[in-house]
Amino acid sequence: MQPGTKSCNLPYPVTMTTPTIRVSDEARREIQEATASGDGTHLRITIGAHFEHDLSLDTPGPDDLIVDAGGLRIIVDPNSASRADGLSIEFRTEGGEPGFVLDNPNQPAVREVSAPDLQALLRNGTPLELIDVRTDHEQELARIPGATLLDQSSHDRLLTLERDTLLVFHCHHGIRSRAAAEYFLRHGFTKLLNLSGGIDAWSQLVDPTVPRY
């Protein structure tokens, strides 16, 4: 077996790479204090399919990975292993309340896409849903061909799609559409783009026949 890997106790062969986790000095002190009882408990990190993070104290099971984070032993279950790689844990006081803060580079996020890059996606026939979050009146003034106005009906249809469907949002300047994209991020979608500069950027950089307003 290669260093840094572990085979699961499953009815078929699976090899997992042990994730790398960084813990700040402040967080390490808090965790060590919580696990100082000597009863074999360690910090367990569980990361759900939609990147819900949970910290608890537990003892390791036969299929768990044990991560050495600078001398601190952390339990990671097999389903969380790939989602935990690169995770950093800090302990900070925010809004007057102390607590752990986790930064996970694997967590899906809304990314910005430029108007020319969106045009390239459309020209290449990349499967995607182009969603216009403006008002009916705004769409009458100017529209990007193929865009679907976000109303109750299209909202309900989008929520029936596979969560790895590429969703691209646009509005006038890119602010309302980012908020809409973040809403669908919270509903489990993992591929989300927001048109930077909105339809105004599309008019200036891609298609000057689309009116500006």
C-alpha positions in Angstrom: 0.0 0.0 0.0 1.3 3.5 -0.9 2.1 5.9 2.0 -0.8 8.2 2.8 -3.5 5.7 1.7 -5.8 3.3 3.4 -8.0 0.4 2.2 -11.6 0.4 3.4 -13.2 -2.6 5.0 -15.7 -3.0 2.2 -16.8 -5.9 0.0 -14.9 -4.4 -2.9 -11.4 -2.9 -3.1 -11.2 0.8 -2.5 -8.1 2.8 -1.7 -8.4 6.3 -0.3 -5.8 9.0 0.0 -5.5 10.5 3.5 -6.5 14.2 3.2 -4.3 17.1 4.3 -5.8 19.3 7.0 -4.3 22.4 8.5 -5.2 23.5 12.0 -4.2 26.9 13.4 -2.4 27.2 16.7 -5.5 28.7 18.4 -7.8 25.9 17.1 -5.3 23.2 18.1 -5.3 24.4 21.7 -9.1 24.4 21.8 -9.2 20.9 20.3 -6.5 19.5 22.6 -8.3 20.9 25.6 -11.6 19.2 24.5 -9.9 15.8 23.9 -7.6 15.9 27.0 -9.7 13.4 28.9 -7.5 10.5 27.8 -10.4 8.2 26.9 -9.3 7.9 23.3 -11.7 10.5 21.8 -10.5 12.7 18.9 -12.0 15.4 16.8 -14.2 13.9 14.1 -14.9 15.9 10.9 -17.8 15.0 8.8 -18.5 16.7 5.5 -21.8 16.0 3.8 -22.6 15.8 0.1 -23.5 19.5 0.0 -20.5 20.4 2.1 -22.3 20.7 5.4 -19.4 20.6 8.0 -19.9 18.9 11.4 -17.3 18.7 14.2 -17.8 16.3 17.1 -15.8 14.2 19.6 -15.6 10.5 18.8 -13.5 7.4 18.8 -12.3 6.0 15.4 -14.1 3.2 13.7 -12.5 0.4 11.6 -13.0 2.2 8.3 -12.1 5.7 9.4 -9.0 7.6 8.4 -6.8 9.2 11.0 -5.2 12.5 9.9 -2.1 13.8 11.6 -2.6 17.6 11.5 0.7 18.7 13.1 0.5 16.2 15.9 -3.2 16.5 16.3 -5.2 13.3 15.4 -8.4 14.0 13.5 -10.9 11.3 12.4 -12.3 11.5 8.9 -14.9 9.0 7.6 -14.5 7.5 4.1 -17.3 9.6 2.6 -15.8 12.8 3.8 -12.1 12.1 2.9 -12.0 13.6 -0.6 -14.0 16.6 0.5 -11.7 17.3 3.4 -8.4 17.5 1.5 -6.9 21.0 1.9 -9.3 21.9 4.7 -8.1 24.5 7.2 -9.5 25.0 10.7 -9.2 28.2 12.7 -10.6 29.4 16.0 -11.7 33.1 15.9 -14.1 35.5 17.6 -16.6 36.9 15.2 -19.4 39.2 16.3 -18.4 38.7 19.9 -18.8 34.9 19.7 -15.8 32.6 19.7 -15.9 29.5 17.5 -14.3 27.3 14.9 -14.1 28.6 11.3 -13.6 26.1 8.5 -12.3 27.0 5.0 -12.8 24.3 2.5 -11.3 24.8 -1.0 -13.3 21.9 -2.4 -16.6 23.6 -1.6 -18.5 24.6 -4.7 -18.9 28.3 -5.3 -20.4 30.7 -7.7 -17.8 31.7 -10.3 -17.8 34.8 -12.5 -17.8 34.3 -16.3 -17.0 37.1 -18.8 -19.3 37.9 -21.7 -16.9 36.6 -24.3 -16.3 33.4 -22.4 -20.1 32.9 -22.1 -20.4 33.5 -25.8 -17.7 30.7 -26.4 -19.7 28.3 -24.2 -22.9 29.0 -26.2 -21.1 28.7 -29.5 -19.5 25.4 -28.5 -22.8 23.9 -27.6 -21.9 23.4 -24.0 -24.9 22.0 -22.2 -26.1 24.7 -19.8 -29.2 26.6 -18.5 -29.0 30.3 -19.2 -31.2 32.1 -16.7 -32.3 35.7 -16.7 -33.3 37.0 -13.3 -34.5 40.5 -14.4 -38.1 41.6 -14.7 -40.4 41.0 -17.6 -40.1 44.7 -18.6 -36.3 44.5 -18.6 -36.4 41.4 -20.8 -38.6 43.3 -23.3 -36.0 46.0 -23.5 -33.0 43.7 -24.1 -32.3 40.0 -24.0 -29.7 37.4 -24.6 -31.0 34.7 -27.1 -31.7 31.4 -25.3 -32.1 32.9 -21.8 -35.0 31.8 -19.7 -36.7 34.3 -17.4 -36.6 33.1 -13.8 -40.2 32.9 -12.6 -42.0 30.4 -10.4 -42.3 27.9 -13.1 -38.7 28.0 -14.3 -37.6 28.0 -10.6 -39.5 24.8 -9.9 -38.2 23.2 -13.1 -34.6 24.0 -12.2 -34.9 22.4 -8.8 -35.7 19.1 -10.6 -32.4 19.0 -12.5 -29.3 17.0 -11.7 -27.2 19.0 -9.2 -24.2 19.0 -11.6 -26.1 20.8 -14.3 -24.3 24.0 -15.4 -26.4 27.0 -14.4 -25.5 30.4 -15.8 -27.2 33.5 -14.4 -27.4 37.0 -15.7 -29.2 40.3 -14.8 -28.5 43.9 -15.8 -25.1 44.4 -14.1 -24.5 41.0 -12.3 -25.6 41.8 -8.8 -29.1 40.3 -8.7 -28.0 37.3 -10.7 -25.2 36.5 -8.2 -27.7 36.4 -5.4 -29.8 34.0 -7.5 -26.9 31.8 -8.2 -26.0 31.6 -4.5 -29.6 30.6 -3.8 -29.2 27.6 -6.1 -25.8 26.9 -4.6 -27.6 26.4 -1.2 -29.9 24.0 -2.9 -27.0 21.7 -3.8 -26.0 22.8 -7.4 -22.3 22.6 -7.9 -21.7 24.3 -11.3 -22.8 27.9 -11.1 -21.6 30.8 -13.2 -22.6 34.5 -12.9 -22.3 36.8 -16.0 -19.8 39.4 -14.9 -21.2 42.9 -15.7 -24.6 41.3 -16.7 -26.3 42.0 -20.0 -24.8 45.4 -20.1 -21.3 43.7 -20.6 -22.8 41.4 -23.2 -24.0 44.5 -25.1 -20.6 46.1 -24.9 -18.3 43.1 -25.5 -20.3 40.6 -27.5 -23.4 41.9 -29.3 -23.9 45.6 -29.7 -27.3 45.0 -31.3 -28.6 44.2 -27.8 -29.8 47.6 -26.5 -28.3 49.1 -23.4 -30.6 50.7 -20.8 
